[in-house]
Amino acid sequence: MELPGDLPIVDHHAHLSPNGEGVGAARRFEAAGGTHLFLATQNYAGRVPEALGDYLEQFEITEALARRIHAETRVRVYVVVAPYPIDLLTQIERLGRVGAVELQHAALDLAGKWVEEERAVALGEVGRPHFPIAPELDEPVEAVFRRALEVARDAACPAVVHCGDLDASGYRNLAETAAAVSFPVHRLVKHYARSVVPPAERLGVVPSYVARKELLEPLRNDPGPWFLETDFLDDPARKGAVLDLATVPKRARAIAATGPDGVERLRVPFVDSVRAVYGFTPMGPSDGAR
């Protein structure tokens, strides 16, 4: 089904790598109908960073990918940077608890500076491991997460959260964590959401749903805000994981085909939610990154 030319098609969370398809994946996204991409940084070196310079290099690679996409396609890219929260666990083993937390704090401060300089639009991914950890690691993990929210608060930007899938109590915990550091909960995004929780039970936290077919029907009557994402990893060893980058345009056409209100329903994740959380509106393939 053809979609309106003025409707942006937005993948809210994906990764690209110079070691994978890179810009080629963005071309496929564009060919499928995609127009806007939130590009989250990732570890390109194959090892966990052990110095601030490692994170700086990582962020610069993400930025360079975004610039190439802008130069070689009509896709608009919004850069999202932060130290990956799982890095902290390995860093504690190698640098000790104090050194690891200090490195995470420094990298978060760097990410906040990038937002202030308009080189990025959000901090992400930040948060908690999505698997059980030893009890003694809870305190440093929570300390780093709180610091991430404080940096995002001071930079006046969203925080994109990595953690396990959430039910109503999980959303409540996130909202309470944000409130404890005066972070505006409407700018807290739960990345890789897989369970549809009613808006009243999300307490202002915004889900970014993995764009799987089975989620389309439950989201039909959800007023938002919410996003759709692929969490595309651009890993040659896991082709198409988590979802292929062409998936969000494909899901958009499926939603549009559900009835007369289908196209209007797409304005929730692609226009209204971006405006509500990020403070700008993705108007078309020629707009800027801020």
Buried (B, 14 or more C-beta within 10 A) or exposed (E): EEBEEEBBBBBBBBBBBBEBBBBBBBBBBBEBBBBBBBBBBBBBEEEBBBEBEBBBEBBBBBBEBBEBBBEEBBBBBBBBBBBBBBBBBBBBEEBEBEEBBBBBBBBBBBBBBBBEEEBBBBBBBBBBBEEEBEEEBEEBBEBBBBBBBBBBBEBEBBBBBBBBBBEBEBBBBBBEBBBEBEBBBBBBBBBBBEBBBEBEBBBBBBBBBBBBEEBBEEBEEBEBBBBBBBBBBBBEEEEBEBBBBBBBBBBBBBBBEBEEEBBEBBBBBBBBBBEBBBEBEBBBBEBEBE
